[in-house]
Amino acid sequence: MFRNILLMIAALALAVPAAAQDAGTPITIGRSHLVSYGGEETARAINVYLPQGYGEGEESYPVLYLIDGGMDQDFLHVSGTSALNALWGRSQPAIVVGITTRDRRAELIGTPGTAEEREAFPTAGNAASFRAFVRDEVKPLIEANYRTNGMNAVIGESLAGLFIVETWLTEPELFDGYGAINPSLWWDGQALARSATAALADGNARGRLLVSYSNEGPDTQEPIEMVAAAAGEGACLLATPDLTHATAYHTLTPTVLQYLLPTGYDFEPEWGFTVPCAQQGAAE
């Protein structure tokens, strides 16, 4: 009997610390909105990161729109980079708006492509509809619910970069700054790059554009250089042959944000906070 009592006491003693442990508190970095895109079944999550201090005052902030901004896409790492940049004064604190994509080829490519590309990617070519969604649904939602200061930039890579360059050429008033990391301008026989000079003759004002290329071969590099050349002083070209398609996005995002949302700080060279444009487009 006495032995059983001791065993019960020992069991209770072991259970008490587990029960007393803190269950933890959820970490919240922002909000998520579900926005209809062509119907309820295709509704998109619009994820919003709020910069440090947002809830403590009445200050307004620039907005960084992120294409491919789902929770399982690029939202978390770009939001984290934005926060770190702001901590160092490298780029302005910003509201990051992650726009989720599903069929990236349908939503981010503007033309059906060559016959070979159409066979491989039959849904491609509906970027205009997705752009209208960003313009008519996403931006009004953000401007109505958050303290924005009127400055809007957009960032993305690969197919999202293609979408961003096409937007800069065809609807330049949509954003004030455009960051296209390794854009897939090889699509459709480099058609978008080849049309850049004619598109830029429309006389429309355009915000700053940054494009980059890495070690992916001439078919990828050539059209990016073509767009930068057509843009002239209106663009910054980042040449990063030491990077690959897999390593460029996370590596270059701090630099791209510094270019798109400059603070005006004059950093010492040893800090490494430079925007090394092979072609200079008013980088700060």
Secondary structure, DSSP 8 states (H G I E B T S, - for coil): -HHHHHHHHHHHHHHHHHHHS--------EEEEEE-SSSGGG-EEEEEE--TTGGGS---EEEEEEES-STTTTHHHHHHHHHHHHHHTSS---EEEEE--SSHHHHH-SS---HHHHHH-TT---HHHHHHHIIIIIHHHHHHHS-EEEEEEEEEETHHHHHHHHHHHH-GGG-SEEEEES--TTHHHHHHHHTHHHHGGG-----EEEEEE-SS-HHHHHHHHHHHHHHGGGEEEEE-TT--HHHHHHHHHHHHHHHHS-------GGG------SB-SS--
